[in-house]
Every structure is written in C-alpha cells, then in structure tokens.
Amino acid sequence: MIELKQWQRAEIRILDYILDCVAETGTTPSTYEIAKFFNLRSDNAVRHHLKKLREQGHLTPSHRIQLSDKYEITIELAHP
C-alpha cells in the first residue's frame, strides 16, 4: 500500500473538488471557493497546492485554474 503524505492527500482532494465543480457547473472554482470549501483561512495554501498540481501536469501552467489535456477538457475560470 502506498502511503501518501498529508500535502499529497490535500492535492488529491483539491483536484477531486475541481473535477466535481467542472462536472456540476462546467467551470472551475476560484481559489477563494476552494479555500472556502476546505475551511481554509487563506487561499495561499490553495495556491501552493495548485502550483504542485501544475508541476504534476494535472493543471495547465497558467494563472487561471485550467485542467490539463489529461482530462480531455479545458474550462476557463468564471469571473464573479
């Protein structure tokens, strides 16, 4: 069994949340929405995890949250 570190589990949960939002609304959530969903006081932790997800190829290397081609869809972040 592979043991995941706490930050790796957080990244998996954030990626799952992003995928769920895309499936439900057709758009990716904002960093604020992700922080609010996970009861985080700041979106800096979210930005850190998004950076790691980009490095792993799950998100594109852009300033908006955008899924990589691994997921065969591209969704732009909706601006409130």
PEQUIHU-V46455 format. One record per helix or strand of 3 or more residues. SS is the DSSP state (helix for helix, strand for strand). FROM is the first residue (numbers start at 1). TO is the last residue. Records with the same first field share a line. If there is no record, write none. Layout:
BEGIN
SS=FROM-TO ; FROM-TO
END
This chain:
BEGIN
helix=6-25 ; 31-37 ; 44-55 ; 69-71
END
